[in-house]
Amino acid sequence: MRSMRVFFSNLGCKLNQAELEGLSRKFSSSGYIIATSLEEADIHVVNTCTVTHVAARQSRRLARQGRRLNPKLRTVLTGCYATSDPHEASSLCGVDLIVPNHLKNQLVERVQENWPPHRGTLLPEDPDLPVPYVPLAFGNTRALVKIEDGCNMRCSFCIIPDTRGRQKSRKIGEILEEVQELVQRGSREVVVTGVQISAYRSGRSGLYDLVKKLLQYTRVGRLRLTSIAPWDFDLRLLDLFDHDPPRLCRHFHLSLQSGSATTLRRMRRPYGPSEFGELVSAIRERVPGVAITTDIIVGFPGETEREFQETLNFADRCNFARIHAFPYSPRPGTAAAEFSDQVPFPVKKLRMERLLLRADSTAEKFAEGNLDRWAQ
């Protein structure tokens, strides 16, 4: 019997990528073959995004693309776009199945119900047979591990609380087992990810306790943290960089969004530039050579030229290793989408160009300042 082949497409954040890696391993262990192209695939799983209107448009394009290349292909949509607008998603040409985020852990089973892993008559399963070895999902030595999902915040621009629900965390033991299994299969670096991993809670344990146990009880060679909320940063994490040999990557991603205090208030972010700057200074003092990356939204409703200039100046002071810049995109259902003082597109475009130039400058400055420093 020929095994069904599954091809994966991913849009958006590292959390989406982590979920897709987990799904690929689950599909493999369930008898499916991971395809390397749409042309050879039987099933196309698209993990969609809707954080901006561009991401939503790309999600729709990917959903349609498969059937044009392969008329026999079955397309499965999951992720944030499929969750936020399931009726539109299901009406797209070529889409056969919608699995919203809250059912994503059942996606493989839903696919099995419609398209079993083997064509023809299935033989009964033998419980004594060993679970087949599953290679690294996408052929590299870096793996992403999801430790939490959802968000309890209500930032005025963000659709994530609607598409992913309230914050929820995985148990520490379950995460330790997954990381150790990934290491045994060849992963040399593990990226800990989620919507905002600083919100991780398992009983009385938080992110610091989880990272400490990952370093103590697994053999992962490199451990990288992402997406830490600046208002919820546990400074005890900085103590873990003294581990010998060093295994915690000298990198933090802290989402700034704006360097203007007034813009941050309209965004409903629970910090100001001064608090963010103090955190950056504290991290740099304790972890020499650390790379701090960030996200900045350009053209948020009501953003004046003065507020934008405050953001540029603040980015200079923080000396970010990389700035991920995005033009503001109204998302239906968020508070900011209803604000009356939307910034015109031509203004946003010009500000994006200016911020990208500043981002190149700060990245170059950071690199030059660390040319002679050995850092992870």
C-alpha positions in Angstrom: 0.0 0.0 0.0 1.2 3.5 -0.8 1.4 5.9 2.2 -0.3 9.2 1.9 2.1 12.2 1.6 1.7 15.4 3.6 3.2 18.8 2.7 3.3 21.7 5.1 3.2 25.5 4.6 3.7 27.9 7.4 3.1 31.6 7.8 3.7 33.9 10.8 5.5 33.5 14.1 7.9 30.9 15.6 5.0 29.5 17.5 3.3 28.6 14.3 6.6 26.9 13.1 6.9 25.0 16.4 3.3 23.7 16.1 4.0 22.6 12.5 7.1 20.8 13.5 5.1 18.9 16.2 2.4 18.1 13.7 4.9 16.8 11.2 6.4 14.4 13.8 2.9 13.3 14.7 1.9 12.7 11.0 5.1 10.6 10.6 4.5 8.4 13.6 0.9 7.9 12.3 2.1 6.4 9.1 2.1 9.4 6.7 5.1 10.4 4.6 6.4 14.0 4.8 6.4 15.4 1.2 9.1 17.8 -0.1 6.8 19.5 -2.7 3.2 20.2 -3.4 3.4 18.3 -6.6 4.1 15.0 -4.9 1.8 15.5 -1.9 -1.7 14.1 -1.3 -2.5 16.5 1.6 -1.5 20.1 2.1 -1.6 21.4 5.7 -1.4 25.3 5.8 -0.7 26.9 9.2 -2.2 30.4 8.5 -1.6 33.8 10.1 -3.7 36.9 10.4 -1.6 39.3 12.5 -1.7 41.7 9.5 -3.8 42.0 6.4 -0.8 41.0 4.4 -0.5 37.8 6.4 -4.1 37.1 5.8 -3.8 37.6 2.1 -0.7 35.3 1.9 -2.7 32.7 3.8 -5.5 32.8 1.2 -2.9 32.6 -1.6 -1.3 29.5 -0.1 -4.6 27.9 0.4 -5.5 28.2 -3.3 -2.0 27.5 -4.6 -1.9 23.8 -3.9 -5.0 22.8 -6.0 -3.7 24.7 -9.0 -0.4 22.8 -8.9 -1.9 19.4 -8.0 -5.6 18.9 -8.8 -5.9 15.8 -6.6 -4.5 17.6 -3.5 -6.5 17.9 -0.3 -6.0 21.2 1.5 -6.3 21.6 5.3 -6.3 25.1 6.8 -5.4 25.7 10.5 -3.9 28.6 12.4 -5.1 32.2 13.2 -6.6 33.2 9.8 -8.6 29.9 9.7 -9.7 30.6 13.2 -10.6 34.3 12.9 -12.6 33.9 9.7 -13.6 30.2 9.2 -16.5 31.0 6.8 -14.3 32.9 4.4 -11.5 30.3 4.8 -13.8 27.4 4.1 -15.2 29.1 1.0 -11.7 29.4 -0.7 -11.3 27.3 -3.8 -9.6 24.0 -3.0 -10.0 24.1 0.8 -11.3 20.7 2.1 -11.0 21.0 5.9 -10.8 23.8 8.5 -9.2 23.0 11.9 -9.3 26.1 14.2 -6.6 26.7 16.8 -8.4 25.3 19.7 -8.7 21.9 17.9 -5.2 21.9 16.4 -4.0 19.2 18.8 -6.6 17.0 17.1 -5.6 17.9 13.5 -3.9 14.6 12.7 -6.9 12.7 13.9 -9.3 14.8 11.9 -7.2 14.2 8.8 -7.1 10.5 9.5 -10.9 10.4 9.6 -11.0 11.9 6.1 -7.9 10.5 4.5 -6.2 7.5 6.3 -2.4 7.2 6.0 -2.5 4.3 3.7 -4.5 3.8 0.5 -6.3 0.5 0.4 -7.4 -1.7 3.3 -5.7 -0.9 6.6 -4.3 -3.8 8.7 -5.2 -3.8 12.4 -2.6 -2.1 14.6 -0.3 -4.3 16.6 0.2 -2.7 20.1 3.5 -4.6 20.5 5.1 -3.0 17.5 7.6 -0.2 18.3 6.8 3.4 17.4 8.7 4.1 14.2 11.7 6.4 14.3 10.7 9.9 13.2 13.5 12.0 11.7 13.8 15.7 12.2 10.8 17.3 10.7 12.4 19.7 8.3 16.0 18.4 8.1 17.8 20.8 10.4 19.4 20.6 13.9 17.3 23.5 15.4 13.9 22.5 16.9 11.2 24.7 18.3 9.2 23.7 21.4 5.9 25.3 22.3 5.6 25.8 26.0 2.5 28.0 26.2 -0.3 29.5 24.1 -2.9 32.2 24.2 -2.8 35.6 25.8 -4.7 37.4 28.6 -3.7 40.9 27.5 -5.9 43.1 25.5 -3.5 45.4 23.5 -5.6 47.6 21.3 -4.0 46.4 18.1 -3.8 42.7 18.6 -6.1 39.9 17.4 -4.2 37.0 19.1 -6.5 36.8 22.2 -9.4 36.1 19.8 -7.6 33.6 17.6 -5.7 31.7 20.4 -7.8 32.3 23.5 -6.6 32.8 27.0 -3.1 31.9 28.2 -2.4 28.3 28.9 0.8 26.4 29.7 2.1 22.9 29.3 3.4 20.8 32.2 7.2 21.0 32.9 7.6 17.2 32.8 6.0 17.0 29.3 8.3 19.7 28.0 11.4 18.0 29.5 10.5 14.8 27.8 9.9 16.4 24.4 13.3 18.3 24.6 15.2 15.2 25.6 13.5 13.2 22.7 14.5 16.0 20.2 18.1 15.9 21.5 18.2 12.1 21.0 17.0 12.6 17.4 19.7 15.0 16.6 18.6 18.5 17.6 21.5 20.5 18.8 19.6 23.7 19.5 16.1 24.1 21.0 14.1 27.3 20.7 11.5 27.8 23.5 8.6 29.6 22.1 4.9 30.7 22.7 2.8 33.8 22.4 4.7 35.3 25.3 6.8 32.8 27.2 7.2 35.0 30.2 3.6 34.2 31.1 4.5 30.5 31.4 3.1 28.9 34.6 3.0 25.3 35.7 1.8 25.0 39.2 4.1 27.3 41.2 6.8 27.2 38.5 7.4 29.9 36.0 9.8 30.4 33.0 12.8 30.7 35.2 12.1 27.3 36.8 11.5 25.7 33.5 14.7 27.0 31.9 16.7 25.9 35.0 15.3 22.4 34.7 15.9 22.2 31.0 19.6 23.0 31.6 19.8 20.6 34.6 17.9 17.6 33.2 18.4 17.6 29.5 21.4 17.4 27.3 20.4 20.1 24.9 23.5 21.8 23.5 22.0 25.2 23.0 18.8 26.7 24.5 17.3 29.8 23.0 14.4 31.9 24.4 12.0 34.0 22.4 9.0 36.4 22.7 9.4 37.6 26.3 7.1 40.3 27.4 9.1 43.3 28.8 6.6 43.9 31.7 6.9 40.3 32.9 10.7 39.6 32.6 12.1 37.5 35.5 15.6 39.0 36.2 16.6 35.6 37.7 16.9 34.3 34.1 20.1 36.3 33.9 21.7 34.1 36.6 21.4 31.1 34.3 23.9 32.5 31.9 26.6 31.5 34.4 26.0 27.8 33.6 29.2 26.0 32.7 29.5 25.1 29.9 27.5 28.0 28.5 24.3 26.6 26.8 21.8 29.5 27.0 22.0 31.6 23.9 22.8 35.3 24.5 19.6 36.6 22.8 16.3 38.0 24.0 13.4 39.2 21.9 11.5 41.9 23.7 8.6 43.5 21.8 8.8 47.3 22.1 6.1 48.3 19.5 6.8 52.0 20.0 9.4 54.2 21.7 6.8 56.9 22.5 5.0 56.9 25.8 1.8 58.4 24.5 1.7 55.8 21.6 2.3 53.0 24.1 -0.7 54.2 26.2 -3.0 54.1 23.1 -1.7 50.6 22.4 -2.6 49.6 26.0 0.9 48.3 26.6 1.7 48.1 30.4 5.1 49.9 30.3 6.7 53.1 29.0 10.1 53.7 27.3 11.8 54.4 30.6 10.9 51.0 32.0 11.8 49.2 28.8 15.2 51.1 28.7 16.0 50.1 32.3 15.3 46.5 31.5 17.6 46.6 28.5 20.4 48.2 30.6 20.0 45.5 33.3 20.2 42.7 30.8 23.3 44.2 29.1 25.0 44.7 32.5 24.6 41.0 33.4 25.0 39.4 30.0 27.9 40.9 28.0 27.4 40.7 24.2 23.7 39.9 24.5 21.7 40.4 21.3 18.4 42.2 22.0 15.9 42.2 19.1 12.5 43.8 19.0 9.2 44.5 17.1 8.1 48.0 16.2 4.8 49.1 14.7 4.8 52.1 12.4 1.9 54.4 11.8 -0.3 53.3 14.7 -3.5 55.4 14.8 -2.8 58.9 16.1 1.0 58.6 15.7 2.4 62.1 15.1 5.7 62.9 13.6 7.0 63.8 17.0 6.0 60.4 18.4 7.6 58.6 15.5 10.8 60.6 16.0 10.7 59.5 19.7 10.6 55.9 18.5 13.6 56.4 16.2 15.6 58.1 18.9 14.8 55.4 21.4 15.8 52.6 19.0 19.2 54.3 18.7 19.6 54.3 22.5 18.7 50.7 22.8 21.2 49.6 20.1 19.0 46.7 19.0 20.7 43.8 17.2 17.6 43.6 14.9 14.3 45.5 14.5 11.3 43.7 13.0 9.3 46.7 11.6 5.7 46.4 10.6 3.3 49.1 9.2 0.1 49.2 11.4 -2.6 47.0 10.0 -6.2 47.4 11.3 -7.5 44.0 12.4 -11.4 43.7 12.6 -12.6 43.3 16.2 -9.7 45.1 17.8 -10.1 48.5 19.6 -7.5 50.3 17.4 -9.3 49.4 14.2 -12.1 51.7 15.4 -9.9 54.7 16.2 -10.8 57.7 14.1 -7.2 59.0 13.6 -5.8 56.4 11.2 -2.5 57.3 9.7 -2.6 57.6 5.9 -0.8 54.8 3.9 1.7 57.2 2.2 2.8 58.4 5.6 3.2 54.9 7.0 5.2 54.0 3.9 7.6 56.8 4.3 8.0 56.1 8.1 8.7 52.5 7.3 11.5 53.4 5.0 13.0 55.7 7.6 12.7 53.1 10.4 14.2 50.4 8.2 17.2 52.6 7.5 17.6 53.2 11.3 17.2 49.4 11.8 20.1 48.7 9.4 22.2 51.4 11.3 21.6 49.9 14.7 22.2 46.4 13.5 25.5 47.5 12.0 26.4 49.3 15.2 25.7 46.3 17.3 27.7 44.0 15.1 30.7 46.4 15.1 30.6 46.6 18.8 30.9 42.8 19.1 33.4 41.9 16.4 36.1 40.9 18.9 33.7 39.3 21.4 33.0 35.5 21.4 29.2 35.2 22.0 26.8 32.4 21.5 
